[in-house]
Amino acid sequence: MTLTMKTMELKLQRAGRKHSRLYLFCNFMALMIISAYSALMCSRTVQTVFPSGGDSRKQMYAIFVMTLTGCIVFTIYAAGLFFRHKSAQLGILMALGASRKRLLPGLFREVLLLSGVSAAAGAAAGLPFVWILWSLFRLVLVDSSEMKLVLDFRCLFISAAFFLLVVGFACITAWRYLKRTNIMEVIREEHTNEPVKELGRWCGPVGLLLIFAGGAMGYFAPYVWQILFSAYAPSWTSILYVPMLAGLYMTMLYTVVYGWGRNKKNPYKNIISRGMMKFQAKQTVNNLLVITLLIAGGCFAMFYLPASGTSTMLSYRSYPYDYFYQYRADQKVPEEDEIKELAEKYGLTTKDWAGCDYISLAIGGYVNVEEEGNRYHVEYLPVCEEAQILSEDAYSALTGESVDVEPGTYFCVTNRDESNIYANKSAQDLTNMVTKKGISTSFAGYLHYDLLAEMIGYYVIDKEDYRILEEGLTDQWRGRIMQFNVEGEDSYSFAKEFYGRFLASFDESCEYADFYNRVEKITAEEAGEIYWMDTELGKDFMISYDEADSMNFQLRWRYQPKFRILLINDYLCRMGVLYMMFLFIFIVCLTTSLVVCYTRCQTIALNNRYVFDDLKKLGASPGFLEKEIRSQCGNVFRVPSLVGMGIMYVLFAMILYANDGRITFYEMIALIICLVLVFIICGVVAGVYRVTVKSIKKQLDIG
């Protein structure tokens, strides 16, 4: 049979189908993950729930950048690996007389077909993937009106940009390989080793040190900058995180070149598996870096769930009363008799009724006054923000705790852990916003009552000071607090109906969020300015009675009541979008990292098939060969997983500590749960590791 050059080219392509399948799979996975992530990230469901400028949105974007970086490196690696094998085919055809001009159209046609089809299929699969996974979340975990997934198809621009990047890089790589002039070099490209410069055994410990030092410097740099220069830290301070990347590289390099299991008595132990990794060190180190980033991003998302949910749920259960609510004196809310009648309708009996009056005053405090050049100075304002003020007798009637407040002083009410970041300890003035009369005051200490630990703080003053300050106040600046328990098991239906009646009793003058500062608004208007919440900027933070079931309203309404059974049962519904988004991120990052681990192990083993064949001929037992496979796979799976999870666990502990300068009891429980999650993730990684070893043994025909 006469073979034409085109027939020969097709035969060689068919012979390299296994490498083509790997390239297709890598491109497909990368595009599907980025498309799914960007679709969910840009969806109106997520954008509506994630507060603009909030930490959760910043975390989502940060993890997306990490995932995007990992997928870019992953696709570049896949393309490089594909062309290393493709170079042998090109060399054979060139040796048979084919010119580069003759080979160029066929090569570009194949590359465009493989990269284009795989990338397009991955991008197209991203939307169904995210829809199926989101629907599964709603079916198994939690469902509510807010959970309906509404996609914004502008996310396709991100997929299209990544698609062009993949296809463009594939074409550039194809052209670069075809441009080579040495035919023998092209043929032997597949078997060319890629060693790296060895830095010495010191690079491993130093790398770990740089990881934690870089993380600490980058995280605390903004705070140090503010203290030293009285200015907001410039964006370039983020460069202090760079030592982390250098440390990661050195750690992975040490893993590939030396390994972490030194054995002085037997220095040649695992020399074969280390040698196989070492001779392909460039690819292996790059892959380990990608795996570390992806696992770190996945853990960061997963740790968010217990860190935010544990303290909240435990605090709900520790409340001393089942029902707690407050209202302004000019609002006609349900009276005690009406509530008791409603409770009887549901077979409930109320008890332990307690209540007190409060007044709203202006409290002084220190604020940062911005200057040019990102600088600011701290200035004390005698009329700064709104505060809820109780007399010492009122506080005792509400809580049952007797307290004696010295005239001219105040106690700040906070939670048991004293972790309320809104507590004002620097006030020197209390002012009646109607009569403008005020008194001088000073901080006397803390009182602890979890139900009063809110964004607009509660403060307790001497009863005579209270009498002086309340004179002339209108009902808009007065209010009442009520609380009670129910006998036996509570009823969700009763709580829901009570909440509906309570909400319906408020007029439009109370339709504002808890950070809406009436004192600041009056001060701005008196100065001829417009309060920022009344401008276009403030519209993004407004709430509406029409969206009373939304998470934003229930978390932010100034007079939102605290009904224990509603808080506990509706918590997942309120936070569902946030939790499901971070759970999705975790699944995507972990899945991608495990795919890269599996692919890297397969590549190392299969590229060194001749080594295992030679070992068999020399009489190596199946047990010995399996041990070598486990050794090289163990480094790929174990080290990036431990480093990624370790970095994120320490970083999360630092974040919790930096919030209020300590680790509270609830935060300690959250860290314990995160540690349990680390062990669960380790179990998943170990399971995939075993599957990988089994697959490699089968392909290498090791019994």
C-alpha angles and dihedrals in degrees: 000000000000113000118210122202090252091052090050090050092052092048092052091049091053090048090056096047094117090060090046090052091052090051091048091049094049093049092045093051094046094049094044092051095047092044093049093045094047091046093055094039093052096040118117088235092065098032091054095050101038106079115240109255091006126139093248092057092046090050091050092052093044092053090046090056090050091049092046091050091049093049093048092053089044093055092044089052091048091051092048091049092048093052093046087063092037090056091070090058092047091049093051092050091047090049089054090056104269112147124223089245089056094049098043099079094047093046094049091045091054094044094048090047095049098040095037096048095043093045094045092047091049093049091048092047092053096076096048089044094055092043093051093045093046092048089050090052091051092048097047105028117024139332132195140143090272091056095068106118111233110182125210106211092207083088086079088076088068091049091047092051091050090046091055090047092054095045093042094050091048091054093047091049091049091052092047093053093046092050093066116113104199106085095193090051090052092049093049093045091101092059098040113120123229106208121172132218110274114230097191134259091290092073094077099058091036090051092055090048092051091050094058095035092052092047092051094046094048094046099045098035095091091053093047091047091054092049095048101040106020088234137109111263114260118239092250091073085080085078086079087077089066094089086065090063092047089048091050091051093049092047093051092043090054089048093053099041103036110006124218098259102082115182113188093185092053109026092170094060112129089001092142097053092043090049093053090052093041095054090055093038099136094057093039096050091048091050093048089053091052092048091050093051093048095048091046091051092047092050092047089056094044095048089056091071100062093032092060101029105042099061091043096052094043092049090052091054093048095056110123093222134045094218128034126167141157134196142177117264092241092061122087104220125172112291125230094262092052091050092050090050091050091049091053088055087064095040094256132135120207124215144164095049113186134163147154143188125253137185131217116231139165114260125198124238148151120275135182110248108202121229134182120294096034090291128131141181129217115244132180116231117195089204105042117133144351120274134183110231127201128184118236090250092051092051091051091049091051100044105021089235116127114224133176116204121194115232112264094027137088139205120221115223113223139154125280093266092049088229097132102127092196095065111124113216098163102065118132098170141048116193135191104227093207102048095021089225117140148167135223116251144170138204114270103176144279135307119196124226117135096205091062097048100107141140092262097055129232118224133186121216138175114289092237092051087048091053091052095048097046094058111113097009117142123224089261087069096042129075147165134230123209133182138172144161132229127232113250123335116006125232122233091201091056092049091049094051092044089051091051092052092044092051093046091056094066122089129215094273088074095048098112140103126260092253092056101115111209091184092055090047093055092045091051093049092049088054091051093252134120118247108243093235088061093056131079089271091060095053090079089061100044122113131209136208086225088069097044092137094055122107092236092057097044092049097041112031108119094227098037107150124226109233106170098212092049093046093051098041097041096042096094091045091052095044097032097107093050094046095044091048092054092043088053090050090051093051092047095048095044093046092049093048092050091049090053090047091051093046094047093051091048091051096049093048099042094044087055096045090122089060092057091045090053091048090052091052090050089056102259111166123236088247092057093047091048090051090055091050091049091049096054094040091047092060092049094050104030107046100047090044094051094043094046094046092042093052093049095045092052091043091052091050088051091051093050090048094047092053093075106351097264146052110257125209093259091047090051089055089050091052090050090052090048089052090053088051089053090057091047091051089048088055091053091048090049090052093053089045091058091048090050093051091048092050093049092048089053094049092047091046094238113158 
